[in-house]
């Protein structure tokens, strides 16, 4: 499982999918989320603007990333 560190309080789901390189564009992220292909903490999530915080896990296409806090 890959870990993605964020410096802000949260990151939105569509932005995370692009940032983690799970999808190439915002359009692809929007479509994948709308079609129910993305899971957040083990449950299908269809809200592309969902706020994700450290400890949350996102799964797409067989890959899982965990959000961590960047303490630097």
Order of alpha helices (4+ residues) and beta strands (2+ residues): beta-beta-alpha-alpha-beta-beta-beta-beta-beta
